Structures are given as C-alpha cells and as structure tokens.
Amino acid sequence: MPVKTVPFVTRATSDLKDNMKFNEKFHLVQEIINYGAKGRNLTLADLSGTDLTGADLSDTDLSGANLSGANLTDADLNGANLSGANLTDADLNSANLIGAYLNHADLNGANLSDTNLNGANLSGADLTDANLSDANLIMVNLNGANLSSVNLRGADLKYAHLSDADLNSADLRGADLRGAKLSGAKLSGANVNETLFSNK
C-alpha cells in the first residue's frame, strides 16, 4: 500500500510565521504613523491593538479590517471605509470620522467620545456599550444600529436617521435629537432626562 505523507508544522515553523506576521504589522504601523495612509487600500488589514494616535487614514479603505483595541485618538478618518470592520474596544476619542462608512462595523465597547461623525454611515453597526458622549452625530445614518446601553450623553443627533435602531437602556441625557427620524426605534429603559426632541 502507498504510504501517505502527513503534513505537519513544527513549533519552529509556527513561531517563524508568527514573527513574520508581527514584523509585517509593525512595519505597516510605522508607515502609517510616519507617512500616513491617505487613500490606501488596507482591506482586511490586522491593526489590532496598535497605537495609531493622530494618524492620517482619510479616504483609506479599511473595510473588514481588524482594529480591535487600537488607539485611534485624534486620528483623521474623514471619508474612510470601515464597513464591516472590527473596532471592538477601540479608542476613537476626538477622531475625525466625517462622512466615514461604518455600516455593519463592530464598535462594541468602543470609545467615541467627542468624535466627529457628521454625515457618517453607521447603519446596522453594533455600538453596544460604546461611549458616544458629546459626539457630533448630525445627520448620521444609524438605521437598524444596535445602540443598547450606549452612552450618548450630550451628543448632537440633530437630523440623525435612527429608524429601527435599538436604543434600549441608552443614556441620552442632554442629547439633542431635534429633527431626528425615530420611526421603529426602541427606547425601552433609555434615560431621556433633558433630552431635546422635536416639538411635534
């Protein structure tokens, strides 16, 4: 009978591959920090746990990328494509996300306080337990988004699209929702103390 060759990976080979992946990730991060990544195609890139503070990622394609736990404080993501990206527990404090595409992105537990998301698309995104306090969410698309237990305290949501959004147990104290579309939105247990709604 013919002898079958069983493929196997030695520990040394596995460690070498891990080191190569780490080096590729390290070099990519250095490129982004030093030269920016404006308009680059970084689809499915692994940038998890990296420090990209103040990086220029405007108009960059980061669809499906892994940015979980990344530090994107003050980063410029104007017009960036982050659809389907993993941004769980990422720090996006004071980041520029004007007109960014975050549809179906996972932002569970992310920090988006003081972030500018004016006109961004977050339809179908998961923002469970995210911090969006004092964020600019004017005219943002949050249709069908999961915003349960989210912190929207003091956020500006004027003319935002929140149809069928889940806002159960959300903190909306002091938020401005004048002109927002809330048809089908769930607000059970939400704190709406001092929240501004349209007088209709």
C-alpha positions in Angstrom: 0.0 0.0 0.0 1.2 3.5 -0.7 2.4 5.5 2.3 0.6 8.8 2.8 2.7 11.7 3.8 1.1 13.5 6.7 1.8 17.3 6.7 2.8 18.8 10.0 4.1 22.2 11.2 6.9 22.2 13.6 6.9 24.7 16.5 9.8 26.5 15.0 8.0 27.0 11.7 4.9 28.2 13.5 7.0 30.7 15.6 8.7 31.9 12.4 5.3 32.6 10.8 4.1 34.4 13.9 7.3 36.6 13.9 6.8 37.4 10.2 3.2 38.5 10.8 4.3 40.6 13.7 7.1 42.3 11.6 4.7 43.0 8.8 2.2 44.5 11.2 5.0 46.6 12.9 6.2 47.9 9.6 2.7 48.8 8.4 2.1 50.7 11.6 5.4 52.6 11.2 4.5 53.5 7.6 1.0 54.8 8.7 2.4 56.9 11.6 5.4 58.3 9.6 3.8 58.8 6.2 0.0 58.5 6.7 -2.2 56.1 4.7 -4.5 58.6 2.9 -6.4 56.7 0.2 -4.6 53.4 0.7 -6.2 50.0 0.3 -5.9 48.3 3.7 -8.8 45.9 3.3 -8.8 43.1 5.9 -5.6 44.5 7.5 -4.7 43.4 11.0 -4.1 46.5 13.1 -5.5 45.2 16.3 -4.0 46.6 19.5 -1.9 49.1 17.6 -1.2 52.8 18.5 -2.3 55.0 15.6 -2.8 58.2 17.6 -3.2 61.2 15.2 -2.7 59.0 12.1 -3.9 60.2 8.7 -6.3 57.5 7.5 -8.6 59.8 5.5 -10.3 58.1 2.5 -8.5 54.8 3.4 -10.2 51.5 2.6 -10.3 49.6 5.9 -13.3 47.5 5.1 -13.2 44.3 7.1 -10.0 45.4 8.9 -9.3 44.3 12.5 -8.8 47.4 14.6 -10.0 45.9 17.9 -8.3 47.6 20.9 -6.5 50.0 18.6 -5.7 53.6 19.8 -7.1 55.9 17.1 -7.3 59.0 19.3 -7.3 62.2 17.2 -6.9 60.1 14.0 -8.2 61.5 10.7 -10.6 59.0 9.2 -12.5 61.5 7.1 -14.3 59.6 4.3 -12.7 56.3 5.3 -14.4 53.0 4.5 -14.7 51.0 7.7 -17.7 48.9 6.7 -17.6 45.5 8.4 -14.5 46.4 10.4 -13.8 45.1 13.9 -13.4 48.1 16.2 -14.4 46.5 19.5 -12.9 48.4 22.5 -11.0 50.7 20.1 -10.3 54.3 21.4 -11.5 56.8 18.8 -11.7 59.8 21.2 -11.7 63.1 19.3 -11.2 61.3 16.0 -12.5 62.8 12.7 -14.9 60.4 11.1 -16.9 62.9 9.0 -18.6 61.1 6.1 -17.0 57.8 7.1 -18.6 54.4 6.2 -19.1 52.3 9.3 -22.0 50.2 8.2 -22.2 46.9 9.9 -19.0 47.6 11.8 -18.5 46.1 15.3 -17.9 49.0 17.7 -18.9 47.1 20.8 -17.4 48.9 23.8 -15.5 51.5 21.7 -14.7 55.0 22.9 -16.1 57.6 20.5 -16.5 60.5 22.9 -16.0 63.9 21.3 -15.8 62.2 17.9 -17.0 64.0 14.8 -19.2 61.6 12.9 -21.1 64.2 10.9 -22.9 62.5 8.0 -21.3 59.1 8.7 -23.0 55.9 7.8 -23.4 53.5 10.8 -26.4 51.6 9.5 -26.5 48.1 11.0 -23.5 48.8 13.2 -23.1 47.3 16.7 -22.4 50.0 19.2 -23.4 48.1 22.3 -21.9 49.7 25.4 -20.0 52.2 23.3 -19.2 55.7 24.6 -20.5 58.5 22.3 -20.8 61.2 24.9 -20.5 64.7 23.4 -20.1 63.2 19.9 -21.2 65.1 16.7 -23.7 62.8 15.1 -25.5 65.4 13.0 -27.3 63.7 10.0 -25.6 60.4 10.8 -27.2 57.2 9.5 -27.9 54.8 12.4 -30.8 53.0 10.8 -31.0 49.5 12.3 -28.0 50.0 14.5 -27.6 48.4 17.9 -27.2 51.2 20.4 -28.3 49.3 23.5 -26.7 50.6 26.7 -24.7 53.2 24.7 -23.6 56.4 26.3 -25.0 59.3 24.2 -24.9 61.9 26.9 -24.7 65.4 25.5 -24.4 64.0 21.9 -25.6 66.1 19.0 -28.0 63.9 17.0 -29.9 66.6 15.1 -31.5 65.2 11.9 -29.9 61.7 12.5 -31.6 58.7 11.0 -32.4 56.2 13.8 -35.2 54.2 12.2 -35.4 50.7 13.7 -32.4 51.4 15.9 -32.1 49.7 19.3 -31.7 52.3 22.0 -32.8 50.2 24.9 -31.2 51.3 28.2 -29.2 54.0 26.3 -28.1 57.1 28.2 -29.5 60.1 26.2 -29.3 62.7 29.0 -28.8 66.1 27.5 -28.6 64.7 23.9 -30.1 66.8 21.0 -32.4 64.7 18.8 -34.3 67.6 17.2 -35.2 66.6 13.7 -34.1 63.0 14.2 -36.1 60.2 12.5 -37.0 57.7 15.2 -39.6 55.5 13.5 -39.5 52.0 14.8 -36.7 52.9 17.3 -36.7 51.0 20.6 -36.2 53.2 23.6 -37.2 50.9 26.5 -35.3 51.9 29.7 -33.5 54.7 28.0 -32.6 57.8 30.1 -34.1 60.8 28.3 -33.7 63.3 31.1 -33.2 66.8 29.5 -33.1 65.2 26.0 -34.2 67.6 23.3 -36.8 66.2 20.9 -38.7 67.9 18.1 -41.9 69.6 19.2 -44.3 67.6 17.0 
